[in-house]
């Protein structure tokens, strides 16, 4: 019998999509020819923020800056483990200034251990934290050298995983941590190389395996507090399997932000202190 799930209060950092737009294309989901409805994006983002707060979580806010339309995807700005902040170094010049904005926020809010990285990493886009490991994606954005940098800084074992499908260009589009106290995850195997799929199978033999339709709906771009799993509402095939495991899925509509290649997790950086 599945033991009862328990939600753990979390602290998140988010950034309002006041300047959200798609003016360039740096992933397959972005199309500058497709118009963006900014008021709708703001309303959808505010709904996500409200859901977090209604579940008892704390949401901090990063001030959006003009000319940085992707700042809403706050997960990419840093990775925080045990109160230690590993900043981001973006692969594309369009997003480079976001890194400094995040570092300024952490320094202004009293985080004593803030590291400006040497190697390219895009925060929790490619770092996922479980009880035992830091899982680290590579192949499209993050440099493999960032894995050693993260391991040295966090003093936790870092497991490199190769992404092979450009639609799933960040780890958080292909894998989600469901319970960070029991190493429970869900993922989409075809997003990974054969060797990385075998690594995941060995490390997480009881993982929830997502199908192609739910992965394409960005269903793996999810956030869990150990009980509630907030995920795109279009990923309907994951709802039943999550409930069977004792989780409470919460469908969220972030369809406007998906035009930029992001959803629930992309908008949510976890402050693990």
C-alpha distance (Angstrom), angle and dihedral (degrees) to the residues before:
residue distance angle dihedral
X1 . . .
X2 3.79 . .
X3 3.85 110.1 .
X4 3.82 115.5 -123.5
X5 3.77 114.5 -83.5
X6 3.77 120.5 -127.5
X7 3.77 128.7 -157.0
X8 3.79 116.5 -132.8
X9 3.82 118.5 -152.3
X10 3.77 109.7 -110.7
X11 3.77 137.5 -165.2
X12 3.78 117.0 -137.8
X13 3.79 136.4 -173.9
X14 3.80 116.9 -144.8
X15 3.81 136.0 170.6
X16 3.83 122.9 -146.9
X17 3.83 114.6 -120.4
X18 3.81 93.6 -125.8
X19 3.83 90.9 137.0
X20 3.80 98.2 30.2
X21 3.79 114.6 145.6
X22 3.79 140.0 136.1
X23 3.79 105.0 -121.1
X24 3.81 97.1 145.3
X25 3.80 137.0 24.4
X26 3.79 119.5 -123.6
X27 3.81 97.6 150.3
X28 3.84 133.9 33.5
X29 3.81 92.9 -102.4
X30 3.81 94.7 61.9
X31 3.80 121.2 90.9
X32 3.83 116.2 170.6
X33 3.81 89.3 -162.4
X34 3.80 91.1 64.6
X35 3.82 112.3 85.6
X36 3.80 120.5 -123.0
X37 3.80 123.0 -139.5
X38 3.81 101.7 -146.0
X39 3.84 96.6 -174.1
X40 3.81 89.1 52.7
X41 3.81 91.0 48.0
X42 3.81 89.8 51.2
X43 3.82 92.0 48.6
X44 3.80 92.3 49.7
X45 3.80 91.5 47.1
X46 3.81 91.2 48.8
X47 3.79 89.5 52.2
X48 3.80 90.1 55.2
X49 3.80 91.1 48.6
X50 3.82 90.5 49.1
X51 3.79 91.6 50.4
X52 3.78 91.0 54.4
X53 3.78 92.8 49.8
X54 3.80 92.2 45.7
X55 3.81 88.0 55.4
X56 3.80 90.2 54.9
X57 3.79 99.5 -100.1
X58 3.80 127.2 135.9
X59 3.80 117.8 -121.8
X60 3.80 119.8 -161.9
X61 3.80 118.5 -168.4
X62 3.77 131.9 -136.5
X63 3.81 114.2 -151.9
X64 3.82 110.5 -114.3
X65 3.78 117.2 -126.4
X66 3.82 127.2 -144.6
X67 3.78 113.9 -107.2
X68 3.81 93.5 28.3
X69 3.82 103.2 92.7
X70 3.81 94.5 168.5
X71 3.81 96.5 56.6
X72 3.80 87.6 101.5
X73 3.80 86.1 74.8
X74 3.79 90.7 76.3
X75 3.80 95.0 165.7
X76 3.80 88.4 76.4
X77 3.81 95.4 60.4
X78 3.82 101.1 75.4
X79 3.79 146.4 -26.3
X80 3.80 119.4 -121.1
X81 3.81 121.6 -162.3
X82 3.82 123.7 166.8
X83 3.80 88.8 -11.0
X84 3.81 91.6 -57.6
X85 3.81 114.3 126.1
X86 3.79 121.4 -147.1
X87 3.78 105.9 -169.9
X88 3.78 125.9 -144.4
X89 3.78 132.0 -106.4
X90 3.78 108.6 -164.0
X91 3.79 124.4 -137.1
X92 3.82 94.7 -144.4
X93 3.80 123.9 58.8
X94 3.81 91.1 -136.4
X95 3.79 90.0 70.3
X96 3.81 100.8 34.5
X97 3.84 96.1 103.8
X98 3.81 91.1 57.9
X99 3.80 90.3 72.5
X100 3.80 93.5 63.4
X101 3.81 92.0 46.7
X102 3.80 90.5 56.4
X103 3.80 94.3 46.1
X104 3.80 90.1 50.6
X105 3.80 90.5 52.8
X106 3.79 93.7 51.6
X107 3.78 93.9 47.0
X108 3.80 91.2 47.8
X109 3.81 90.9 50.9
X110 3.78 97.5 54.8
X111 3.79 103.8 -100.7
X112 3.82 102.8 155.2
X113 3.80 99.6 -163.3
X114 3.80 110.6 55.5
X115 3.80 119.4 156.7
X116 3.80 123.9 -165.8
X117 3.80 103.5 -148.7
X118 3.78 127.3 -124.4
X119 3.80 95.1 -156.3
X120 3.79 131.6 54.1
X121 3.79 114.8 -89.0
X122 3.79 129.4 147.6
X123 3.76 100.1 -147.4
X124 3.76 119.0 -118.3
X125 3.76 88.5 -5.8
X126 3.79 86.0 85.2
X127 3.82 103.9 13.1
X128 3.81 119.2 75.1
X129 3.80 119.2 -179.7
X130 3.80 121.9 -144.8
X131 3.79 129.4 169.5
X132 3.80 92.9 -90.9
X133 3.80 106.9 23.2
X134 3.74 149.8 26.1
X135 3.79 104.7 -129.0
X136 3.79 111.5 -149.8
X137 3.80 127.0 -163.3
X138 3.78 124.7 -150.7
X139 3.76 138.3 169.4
X140 3.80 105.4 79.1
X141 3.82 110.1 30.5
X142 3.82 117.6 -1.7
X143 3.79 120.9 69.8
X144 3.82 115.1 -124.7
X145 3.81 85.5 -128.4
X146 3.80 89.1 66.3
X147 3.80 89.2 68.2
X148 3.77 93.8 65.7
X149 3.79 90.2 43.6
X150 3.81 90.1 53.9
X151 3.79 93.3 46.5
X152 3.79 91.9 51.9
X153 3.80 92.8 46.8
X154 3.81 98.6 43.9
X155 3.84 96.7 32.5
X156 3.80 89.1 -137.9
X157 3.81 128.2 119.2
X158 3.80 110.9 -93.8
X159 3.80 118.4 -152.1
X160 3.80 115.5 -157.8
X161 3.81 118.0 -142.1
X162 3.81 124.8 -171.8
X163 3.80 117.7 -135.0
X164 3.81 114.9 -153.8
X165 3.83 106.9 173.4
X166 3.84 113.8 77.0
X167 3.82 90.8 -148.4
X168 3.80 86.5 66.5
X169 3.76 96.7 46.7
X170 3.82 95.6 153.3
X171 3.78 127.2 48.8
X172 3.81 90.6 -122.2
X173 3.80 90.2 64.1
X174 3.81 91.7 57.8
X175 3.82 105.4 31.4
X176 3.80 136.6 35.0
X177 3.80 131.0 -170.4
X178 3.81 108.7 -128.3
X179 3.80 99.3 -179.9
X180 3.78 119.8 12.3
X181 3.81 92.1 -168.2
X182 3.80 95.5 58.7
X183 3.83 103.2 30.9
X184 3.80 92.0 -111.9
X185 3.79 117.0 160.6
X186 3.79 142.9 160.3
X187 3.79 123.9 -145.3
X188 3.80 147.2 163.1
X189 3.83 109.1 -115.9
X190 3.84 99.7 -156.6
X191 3.81 89.8 62.3
X192 3.83 88.5 68.6
X193 3.78 135.2 65.5
X194 3.84 116.7 -103.0
X195 3.79 91.8 -103.7
X196 3.79 93.2 49.1
X197 3.80 90.6 48.4
X198 3.79 88.4 56.0
X199 3.81 91.2 48.7
X200 3.79 90.0 52.5
X201 3.80 91.5 47.1
X202 3.80 91.0 52.9
X203 3.80 95.8 44.6
X204 3.80 96.7 40.6
X205 3.83 108.8 25.9
X206 3.81 92.0 162.8
X207 3.80 96.8 47.6
X208 3.78 120.6 139.5
X209 3.81 106.8 -109.9
X210 3.80 116.2 -144.9
X211 3.78 124.3 -148.4
X212 3.80 128.6 -130.2
X213 3.81 96.2 -97.8
X214 3.80 94.7 52.9
X215 3.80 92.3 43.8
X216 3.81 90.0 52.2
X217 3.82 88.3 51.9
X218 3.83 87.1 57.2
X219 3.80 89.8 -111.9
X220 3.80 91.4 152.3
X221 3.81 90.4 58.1
X222 3.79 88.6 87.4
X223 3.80 140.1 134.0
X224 3.81 124.0 -142.3
X225 3.79 130.8 -170.8
X226 3.80 91.5 -167.4
X227 3.80 93.3 -86.3
X228 3.79 111.0 29.5
X229 3.80 116.5 56.9
X230 3.79 112.9 -163.0
X231 3.79 110.2 -159.1
X232 3.82 140.3 149.1
X233 3.78 109.4 -66.3
X234 3.80 91.1 -133.7
X235 3.83 90.9 67.3
X236 3.80 91.2 84.9
X237 3.80 95.1 153.1
X238 3.80 90.8 68.5
X239 3.80 96.4 53.9
X240 3.81 97.6 78.1
X241 3.82 96.4 43.9
X242 3.81 90.5 48.8
X243 3.80 91.7 51.3
X244 3.80 90.5 48.1
X245 3.80 87.8 58.4
X246 3.80 92.2 50.9
X247 3.79 98.6 -100.7
X248 3.79 125.4 130.2
X249 3.81 108.7 -134.2
X250 3.80 116.9 -150.5
X251 3.79 114.8 -161.6
X252 3.80 116.0 -142.5
X253 3.80 128.3 -170.1
X254 3.80 109.7 -137.8
X255 3.79 94.8 147.1
X256 3.80 93.5 136.1
X257 3.80 92.3 54.8
X258 3.79 90.5 48.3
X259 3.81 85.5 72.5
X260 3.80 84.9 73.7
X261 3.80 93.2 47.4
X262 3.80 98.5 -101.1
X263 3.77 143.0 101.2
X264 3.81 139.6 163.8
X265 3.79 100.5 -26.6
X266 3.78 94.6 38.2
X267 3.80 88.2 59.3
X268 3.79 93.6 48.1
X269 3.79 128.9 70.9
X270 3.81 114.0 -175.2
X271 3.79 117.5 -137.1
X272 3.81 102.8 -148.7
X273 3.79 105.0 -168.5
